[in-house]
Amino acid sequence: MTDHISVPRSADLPAGYDEEDPYADTDLDELPDWWQENAEHFRAYGMRPYRPPRFTDGELTTEVVDEIESETGATVEFRAVNPSPQSDWEIVVDGDVVERISRTRTGEGYSQYERPADEVRKLILSHLDADGEW
């Protein structure tokens, strides 16, 4: 599990301000296309640097979802139930709501789904297996 303290950011900080540049020592061309596109989009709109969403164990949600979709042919989405900084989201597989999952926004700027990736994988694969779709 990731150890972090979620500290609220001051509302007095200017738009796009960040205490650190997570890409200072990174060549964006070495990142996956989806990551590059998001980082560039965030920069273009003067937002805080893009940090991909993750699970409590640090695994990136996009990579886990891509892996499951490639393996099963299913479509996996995370949808906000009631969009807010500390809201519940739904794990949706092929249009079916499988389960709700808590999501927090950390002080470091990450969206974190409050379960480890392996647990989410098992949940999705169990749903697909029960539906006879996989």
N, C-alpha and C positions, 0 to 999 in steps of 0.2 A: 504494500500500500504506500502511496506517496505521502511523505510527511511534509506538510506545508501549513502555514497559517494564512488564512484568507483575511487580509487587511483591506478595509475599504479605502478606495482612493479618494483624495480630496477633490471636491467639486470645483475647487479654485484652479486646478491645473488646466493649462491651455489644451485645446483640441489637438490630438495627435502626440502630445507629450508622453514620453516614456523615460523611465529612469535608466534604461539600458537599451542598446540596439541589438536585438537577438540575431541580426544578420551581419554584424560588424566583421566577423571572420568567416563568413559563409558566401560562397559563390552561388547565387540564386539558380544559375543554370544547372547546378548539380542536384537540385531538389526536384521531386516529382512535378509534373505539369500542373496538377491541381493546386499544389502548394505555391508554385511560382505565380500562378494566376491570382490567387487570393492575396499574396504578399504585394503584388503590383497594384491590385485593386485597392487595397487598404491605403497604400502610399498615395495613389492618385486622388483619393478623397481626404487626405490629411488625417487619417485615422491612426490610432496607436498601431504599432507593428502587428501583423498577423501572427497569431500563435494557434496552431491547429488544436481542435478539441481532442480530448483524451479521456481515457478511463482512469480509475484510481491507481492502477498499476503503471501508468505512464504510457501505455500503448495508445497510438493514435487511432481515433475512431474511423477516420477515412480509410486507413490501411486495413483495419479489421473488417469493415463493411465491404470493401473491394474484394478482399480474400473470400469472404462468405458468398458474395454474389458470383464470383468467378467459379467457385467450387460447386454451387448449387443451382445457379441460374435464377435464383430468387431476387426480388428487389427489396432492399432493406433501407428503411428511412427512420430518422429520429424527428419527431414533430412536437412542437411546443403545444402543451395543453392550454396554458394561459401565459403568454410570453411576459416574462419578468426576470430580473437578475437571479432569483433563487426559485425557479419554477420547476414543476414536474414536466417531463416530456414523455412521449409514447414511443415505444419501439414498434414499428409497423413493418410487417413482412407481407409482401404481395397484397397490400391493401388491408390486411387484418391487424388490428391492434393486439400485440402479443402481451405487452406488459408496460406499466409506467416505470420510469426511471428518474430519479432525482438528478438535477443538474445544478451546479453552482458555477459562479464566475469567480475565479480566484483573483487575489490582489495582483498576481503576476500577469494577469490578462488572459488566462486560459479558461475555456469552458471545460468543465470536468463532469463527466457522467459518473455518478457515485456507485459504480460497481467495477470489479476487475474485468478485463477483456475476456478471459476464459469463461467466466460465468455468463456473460452476454452471448458468447459463441454457443455455449451449451443450450441456453434458453432458446435461441433462434433455431438451432439445428433440431432440438426436441420438438419445437412447433412444426417445423417442416416435416419431420418424421411422422408425427401424429396425424398430419393432414395427408400423408401418403404422397407428398409432393417431392420428397427427396429420398 
